[in-house]
Amino acid sequence: MNLPASVSDLLPPHAQDVYRAAFNHVFAAHARRSPTWIKGLRSVAWPESASE
């Protein structure tokens, strides 16, 4: 998964891994939802990324 610039530019590699894990956890829990829900997933993993 490509991270939003607001995440990859701001966080060190370990913190990016935490973001990925949070995103993937929420994605797996709600995989049946529509693709447009991805924006919401990002806002759960990293609240400031919701505006991207």
C-alpha positions as CSV (number, residue, x, y, z in Angstrom):
1,M,0.0,0.0,0.0
2,N,1.3,3.4,-0.9
3,L,1.0,5.7,2.1
4,P,-0.5,9.2,1.8
5,A,2.2,11.9,1.6
6,S,0.9,13.3,5.0
7,V,2.0,10.0,6.5
8,S,5.2,9.0,4.6
9,D,6.6,12.5,4.7
10,L,6.0,12.9,8.4
11,L,6.5,9.6,10.1
12,P,9.7,7.5,10.5
13,P,9.6,4.0,9.1
14,H,8.4,2.2,12.3
15,A,5.5,4.6,12.7
16,Q,4.6,4.0,9.0
17,D,4.5,0.3,9.8
18,V,2.0,1.1,12.7
19,Y,-0.1,3.1,10.3
20,R,-0.1,0.3,7.8
21,A,-1.1,-2.2,10.4
22,A,-4.0,0.0,11.6
23,F,-5.2,0.5,8.0
24,N,-4.9,-3.2,7.1
25,H,-6.8,-4.2,10.3
26,V,-9.7,-1.9,9.6
27,F,-9.7,-2.9,5.9
28,A,-9.9,-6.6,6.8
29,A,-12.7,-5.9,9.3
30,H,-14.7,-4.0,6.7
31,A,-13.6,-5.6,3.4
32,R,-17.2,-5.9,2.1
33,R,-17.7,-2.2,2.0
34,S,-17.5,-0.1,-1.2
35,P,-14.1,1.1,-2.5
36,T,-15.0,4.6,-1.7
37,W,-14.8,3.6,2.0
38,I,-11.0,3.7,1.7
39,K,-10.9,7.4,2.4
40,G,-12.7,6.6,5.7
41,L,-10.1,3.8,6.4
42,R,-7.3,6.4,6.1
43,S,-9.1,8.7,8.5
44,V,-9.2,5.9,11.1
45,A,-5.6,5.0,10.7
46,W,-4.4,8.7,10.4
47,P,-7.1,11.3,11.0
48,E,-5.3,14.1,9.2
49,S,-5.2,12.0,6.0
50,A,-8.9,12.2,5.6
51,S,-8.6,15.5,3.7
52,E,-6.5,13.9,0.9
